[in-house]
Amino acid sequence: MRPNRLREMWKTGKRANNCWLSIPSAFSAEIMAHQGWDSVTIDMQHAPIDDAAAYAMLVAVSTTDAVPIVRVASNEPGAILRVLDWGAYGVMCPTIETVEACRAFVGAARYAPLGARSISPGRASLYAGPDYVAKANETVLVIAQIETKLGLENVDAIAHTPGLDMLFVGPSDLGHSLGREAKPDQTDPVVVAAIDRILEAAHAAGIYAGIWCASADYGLAMMQKGFDLTTVVYDRGLLGAGAALRGKFA
């Protein structure tokens, strides 16, 4: 089976970066993945990316070494099954708040005996290899987002869910849920303390920690803090940065 490059990096003590994809385009995804990112995340929660677009984007990303991750819209078994069958090497679920929700998520993403994922991998076996079913549980990443006050309260128990690989911080929603400003690159002491708690809970449970950042500088700071996977750029943001050049011609 094709190895998961992120797992290989982490075994050697390296941190990994991530590029966030919200534009529903295989061409755009391929261009972004070719820029040398360790991984890319296709966002099916907030972006206008439907099943057909996500499938095409996964095919496009597979022309590169970037590890393809998909954030599904919700903790729905069918959606989790589909993106994994299409070749996602990591599946991320938003708003995990309880152990029960996390167990359901892991159960949908893992083959028996760790879960109840149905066997018919389709494109995943083309991307990963004919031994996909035998090795998927140890290769594919299962990532739970912690982004609410309730999720924070249950974070230690959630982190110990068998079959879970990572806690991923959603800083804007986390800040909002804690009654603070909803923004990505958090400096609010209350939210920073919550972020630190999630990081500590993940590592104490022997799993990885990730976080979404809106800038490279903040992302580097989070890597130095100890996060294993850090989103440091997103496609919409890059378009906006490029559009700022228009001011030179005003």
C-alpha positions in Angstrom: 0.0 0.0 0.0 1.2 3.5 -0.8 2.6 4.9 2.5 1.0 7.9 4.2 3.7 10.5 3.9 2.4 12.4 7.0 2.8 9.3 9.2 6.4 8.8 7.8 7.2 12.5 8.6 5.9 12.3 12.2 7.9 9.1 12.9 11.1 11.0 12.2 9.9 13.9 14.4 9.1 16.3 11.6 6.1 18.7 11.6 3.9 18.8 8.5 2.2 21.7 6.7 -1.2 21.7 5.0 -2.9 23.8 2.3 -6.7 24.2 2.5 -8.8 23.9 -0.6 -12.2 25.5 -0.9 -12.4 26.1 -4.7 -14.4 23.3 -6.4 -11.9 22.8 -9.2 -9.7 19.8 -10.1 -7.4 22.2 -12.0 -7.0 24.5 -9.0 -6.5 21.6 -6.7 -3.8 20.1 -8.9 -1.9 23.4 -9.1 -2.0 23.9 -5.4 -0.9 20.3 -4.7 2.0 20.7 -7.0 3.4 23.5 -4.9 5.1 21.1 -2.5 2.7 21.1 0.4 3.0 18.0 2.7 -0.8 17.7 2.5 -4.0 19.3 1.2 -7.4 19.4 2.7 -10.5 19.5 0.6 -13.2 21.3 2.5 -16.7 19.9 2.0 -18.2 21.6 5.0 -18.0 25.3 4.3 -16.9 25.3 0.7 -19.2 24.8 -2.3 -17.6 21.4 -3.1 -20.0 18.6 -4.0 -19.3 14.9 -4.3 -18.4 15.1 -8.0 -16.0 18.0 -7.5 -14.4 16.3 -4.4 -13.8 13.1 -6.4 -12.2 15.0 -9.3 -10.0 17.0 -6.9 -8.8 13.8 -5.2 -7.8 12.4 -8.6 -6.0 15.7 -9.4 -4.1 15.7 -6.1 -3.0 12.1 -6.7 -0.6 13.4 -9.4 1.5 14.8 -6.5 3.1 13.6 -3.3 0.7 15.7 -1.2 -1.4 13.7 1.2 -5.1 14.1 0.4 -7.4 14.9 3.3 -11.1 15.6 3.1 -13.2 17.4 5.7 -16.7 16.1 5.5 -19.7 18.3 6.2 -20.9 16.3 9.3 -20.6 13.1 11.2 -22.6 11.1 8.6 -21.4 7.6 7.9 -22.2 7.6 4.2 -20.3 10.8 3.5 -17.3 9.5 5.5 -17.4 6.2 3.6 -17.5 7.8 0.2 -14.5 10.1 0.6 -12.4 7.3 1.9 -13.5 5.0 -1.0 -12.5 7.8 -3.4 -8.9 7.8 -2.0 -8.8 10.3 0.8 -5.8 9.4 3.0 -7.3 11.4 5.9 -10.9 12.2 6.9 -11.7 15.1 9.2 -15.0 15.5 10.9 -16.1 18.9 12.3 -17.6 19.6 15.7 -16.8 16.5 17.6 -18.1 17.2 21.1 -18.5 13.9 22.9 -16.9 10.5 23.2 -20.0 8.9 21.7 -19.8 11.2 18.6 -16.1 10.4 18.2 -16.7 6.6 18.5 -19.4 6.9 15.8 -17.0 8.9 13.6 -14.1 6.4 14.0 -16.5 3.5 13.5 -17.6 4.8 10.1 -13.9 5.4 9.0 -12.4 2.1 10.2 -12.7 -1.4 8.9 -13.5 -4.2 11.4 -12.4 -4.8 14.1 -11.9 -1.1 14.8 -15.1 -0.1 13.0 -17.9 -1.0 10.6 -16.8 0.6 7.4 -18.2 -1.3 4.4 -15.8 -2.9 2.0 -15.8 -1.7 -1.6 -12.9 0.7 -1.8 -13.2 1.5 -5.5 -10.8 4.3 -6.4 -8.9 4.0 -3.1 -7.4 0.7 -4.2 -6.2 2.3 -7.4 -4.6 5.2 -5.5 -3.2 3.1 -2.6 -2.7 -0.4 -4.0 -4.5 -3.8 -4.1 -3.7 -4.4 -0.4 -5.7 -1.3 0.6 -8.4 -3.1 2.7 -5.7 -5.0 4.7 -3.7 -1.9 5.5 -6.1 1.0 5.5 -6.7 1.0 9.3 -3.0 1.6 9.9 -2.5 4.1 7.1 -5.6 6.4 6.7 -5.8 9.2 9.2 -9.0 9.8 11.3 -9.1 13.4 12.5 -11.6 14.9 14.9 -12.1 18.7 15.1 -12.4 20.2 18.5 -14.0 23.6 18.1 -16.7 24.1 20.8 -16.8 24.6 24.6 -18.4 21.2 25.0 -15.8 19.5 22.9 -13.1 21.2 25.0 -14.7 20.0 28.2 -14.6 16.4 26.9 -11.3 16.7 25.1 -9.3 14.3 27.3 -11.9 11.5 26.9 -12.3 12.2 23.2 -8.5 12.0 22.6 -8.5 8.4 24.1 -11.0 7.1 21.6 -9.6 3.9 20.0 -8.8 4.4 16.3 -8.6 8.2 16.5 -5.3 9.7 15.1 -5.6 13.4 15.6 -7.4 16.3 17.3 -7.6 19.3 15.0 -8.4 22.8 16.4 -11.0 25.0 14.7 -9.9 28.3 16.3 -12.7 30.6 15.0 -15.5 28.4 16.1 -13.7 27.6 19.4 -13.3 31.3 20.1 -16.9 32.0 19.3 -18.1 29.1 21.5 -16.0 30.4 24.4 -17.6 33.9 24.1 -14.6 35.4 22.5 -13.9 36.7 19.0 -14.3 34.3 16.1 -11.0 34.5 14.3 -8.3 32.1 13.1 -5.0 33.3 14.3 -6.0 33.6 18.0 -4.1 35.7 20.5 -6.9 36.0 23.1 -5.5 34.4 26.3 -8.7 32.4 27.0 -8.7 30.9 23.5 -4.9 30.4 23.5 -5.3 28.5 26.8 -8.0 26.3 25.2 -5.8 25.6 22.2 -2.9 24.6 24.4 -5.2 22.3 26.3 -6.2 20.5 23.1 -2.6 20.2 22.1 -1.7 18.7 25.4 -4.7 16.3 25.5 -3.7 14.9 22.1 -0.1 14.3 22.9 -1.0 12.9 26.4 -3.2 10.4 24.6 -0.4 9.4 22.2 -2.1 10.9 19.1 -1.4 13.9 16.9 -2.6 17.5 17.0 -3.4 19.9 14.2 -4.7 23.4 13.8 -6.0 25.8 11.1 -4.1 29.0 10.6 -4.6 31.9 8.3 -1.0 33.1 7.9 2.4 31.5 7.5 3.8 33.3 10.5 1.2 32.1 12.9 1.4 28.6 11.4 5.2 28.5 12.0 4.5 29.6 15.6 2.0 26.7 16.0 4.5 24.3 14.6 7.1 25.5 17.1 4.4 25.2 19.9 4.2 21.5 19.0 1.4 21.0 16.5 2.1 18.1 14.2 -0.1 19.3 11.3 -0.6 23.0 10.5 -2.7 24.6 7.8 -0.7 27.6 6.8 -2.4 28.8 3.6 -5.8 28.5 1.8 -6.6 28.9 -1.8 -9.2 31.7 -1.3 -6.7 33.7 0.8 -4.1 33.4 -2.0 -6.6 34.7 -4.5 -7.4 37.6 -2.2 -3.7 38.4 -1.7 -3.2 38.4 -5.5 -6.1 40.7 -6.0 -4.6 43.2 -3.6 -2.0 44.0 -6.4 -4.8 45.8 -8.1 -4.2 48.7 -5.8 -1.0 49.4 -7.6 -3.0 50.3 -10.7 -5.6 52.4 -9.0 
